[in-house]
Amino acid sequence: MEKAVAQKKIEELSKELHEHNHLYYVLSSPLISDFQFDTMLKELQDLEDQFPEFLLSNSPSKRVGGAVTKEFTSVKHKYRMLSLGNSYSKEDLIDFETRIRKLLEEEVEYVCELKYDGVAIGLRYVDGKLIQAVTRGDGTSGDDVTTNVQTIGSVPLELKGDYPKEFEIRGEIFMPLKAFEKLNKEKAKAGEPLMANPRNTASGTIKMQSSKIVAKRGLDCYLYYMLGEELPTDTHFGNLEKAGEWGFKVPNVSDRMIEKTNSIEGILDFINFWDDKRKDLPFEVDGVVIKVNRHDRQQRLGFTSKSPRWAISYKFETEQAVTSLNSVSYQVGRTGALTPVANLEPVSLLGTTVKRASLHNKDQIEKLDLYIKDQVFVEKGGEIIPKVVGVNKSARPDSAIKIDYITECPECETELVRKEGEANHYCPNENGCPPQITGKIEHFISRKAMNIDGLGGETVEQFFKAGLINNIADLYSLDPLKMISLDRMADKSVNKIIKGVRESLSIPFEQVLFAIGIRFVGSTVAKTLAKYFKNIQNIKNATLEELINVDEIGDKIAESVQEFFIDDKNLEIVNRLTEAGVQMAIIETEEEANLVKVLEGKSIVVSGVFYQFSRDELKKTIEKYGGKNVGSISKKTTFIVAGDKMGPSKLEKAAKLGVQLVSEEEFIAMISEG
Ligand code: IVH
């Protein structure tokens, strides 16, 4: 395709995709199918790969993520990010309203809104483009999380209409209940500890290193406050209306998510309506926010050191039930993570009977100062199971017993461990703890892993109890005679299992790497590692630094990989799998295998814009010829493939460290030798 044509097409596709994105995520009224959307996006991505010089800074392709942030940059807020004064009773609110009216000596117009339960974000736009997204932090400076926020569908990357040249808009990033439930289902399946609630999950997600994962988490964002030198109107309500026209997700008047009123009755009516109706919302709200509408009146009221005098939040009372705590049990997942669960005297809460509630971890139990036989308050949030939120200590019977968090695994009696910075305890007896053993085998045989037909959870349990299998490698030496002697095992089922196991020998290495169940190595990470290191030996021998240098691999994953290969039992299992014929290396095509690895042992940084390759292609080519892609320039960098428009700070660093710059043409010449 001609360059000019490509450029025009990229611009057109980007514009159309922004529009469809707005229809889908903000207005919930898509005009085209998901398939059509994906096809257009793919077309755009292909063109951007071919013509990286025309890639727009806020391209819709940013929505799928890709950038990895090892450490977020701290950014000073242009306007301090304040919080709100709280009120917990209607009396407090009546006081607030009376105070405002007295101070202003006139009738006041208020705007009532919902208080979204998530994390605050400040978005800066220049010339209609999202240029920066910053978390609240300490109110004075926060973290730059732009690449993660770009993946949130309802946050516009490009605005439309009559927006000012420069402004900031603030809002709340939250996780809709459906997305939260989906994530926890996946976590439960993977044997990982569950997330406590949508708010914590949203705040954890926005600080994740991999924007690709963020993109998959389904975050959403409502905007609630505009700041700038040239705002479109002189009221808060007017500004939000305008923001809606420019493409932001703002509350609707028609479903009463935002409302103007000039009386306390109006405010209380709004609260009463939502106190009931919030249960039908697809996301969590923890109260309402009341704001004075006119900017000049806001200015007259001013701020205290922490919050505006012209706004207040009111927190809903949550529905709770009181019941007694009978016991605490502890569940062990596939990865050994421990979850304490409260067993309760059954009690009815919001129409269902609650018998069990989550206690999350040891800290939580200590914070609650929990005793067996205590009267506890139970609440239902967006969680799958309800949670214990408090204790009525005055009702504690003399016979109550303080909970001593267990120190040994309830399944295998191994001493529990807790890693620094982690909330959960783990049973480290990976290869000897029954639920971990069966959990690992079940994971190994699952569809996305070794896809072993004929075997299921029940059979695994049965084989394990009968002593036929103790780890994943045992599957490859199953004795048909022993299998057939078990209950409900017919010839046919045995044959099917044997066949399934045999067929799993052709499962490619990247899937095998996922199947062996290294903590934090999900299917995407496994693919990345397999492609980069080519075989299990290289992964085993990789240093921590080498692992972290791989795109999308952070400290946590790198450490976990190393820990896995330090364990002799794991090594033995890997050896047995290798001997059984399981794929432990990626299969290279003949052409690939015959290449002379001219870049072997070289650490290469790619920077700037290229014409013969897309960035991805260039990186792949480096790997193909045995080189290693590294993210940043250091003394150890062999050379930099320097394209057009390489940033001045990188050029300076290269010069300072004396790292050689290689042009695109020189690079091509280098590899053609291979
Ligand atoms: S207005 C200066 N409006 O609640 C006024 N805040 O403690 C700034 N929040 O940090 C806040 N929904 O993260 C405002 N409709 C809403 C809100 C809202 C949720 C959060 C926000 C803020 C916290 C206040």
Residues whose N, C-alpha, C, O or C-beta is under 5 A from the ligand:
A	BS01	IVH	L82 S83 L84 E113 L114 K115 Y116 V119 A120 E172 Y224 Y225 V289 P308
